[in-house]
Every structure is written in C-alpha cells, then in structure tokens.
Amino acid sequence: MRKEYRVAGLPEPISHYTDAVQAGGLLFVSGCVPVDGDGQLVGGEDVVAQVRQVFTNIAAVLAAAGLAFGDVVKVTVYLLDIDDRSAINAVRQEVFGDARPASTLIEVSRLAVPGARVEIDAVAHLGEE
C-alpha cells in the first residue's frame, strides 16, 4: 500500500513532490526547510532557530501519520556549514529525547530556499514488525 501525505499548515511543495509517502511499513518524510506555512524563511541567519522550525515542520508531517519523533529511524541533515553541527545538536537531543535515529550529515553548497542553512529529511517506522 502507498499513501501520499499533504499536511495542512505547511507550504505548497516547490516542485513535483509531497510532504511524505507511506510505503512498506515506513513513512518517508521529504526534506523540510525552515519555512512557515506561507513559505517564508524563519530564523534569518540563526541556524538554531532554523532547525527548530524544520523540526516543527517534521513534527506536523509525523503527526499527520499518527507518529512522533520516537518513531523516526533515520534522518539526513544537510547543512551549509558543517561546523553548525554542534549548534544544532542540543535541539536534536530535545526533539528526539532518548530515541537515537540513524543519521547522516552532509555539507552542501546551497539549498532550494534562499537563506536556508539546514534541511532535514526523515524515515519513520509505522508500527510493530
């Protein structure tokens, strides 16, 4: 079974994709950037404020599927500056608590939304195996 999610309160995707796709017992959350429901950048140059908005957006997608951060099994974090990793780690710990998803961190030259310093995608498990 395959199910696509478009989440109320998130901006319209900027190209041909959806907020998440459920398939094979997993929820694949598209890359989220630090924008509000109108697609406006949140946080300015502050990567911590930006990552908080990214996690707010991811939380909305997870909730639409009846999930939470404890269900996330994998994240990929894209940063403009790899040195921002230490700044965002505290936010990651707040969001995930005791859960520790598998993670990949990649430094990129730019992101699709001008001014964005971070983008994160996620994979969550939908239930017991």
Protein Blocks (a to p, Z undefined) as FASTA:
>chain_A
ZZddddehiacdfbdcdfbdceehiacddddddddfkopaehijalklmmmmmmmmmmmm
mmmnopafklpcbdcdddfblklmmmmmmmmmmmnmmaccdddddddfbdfbghiabdcd
ddddfbdZZ
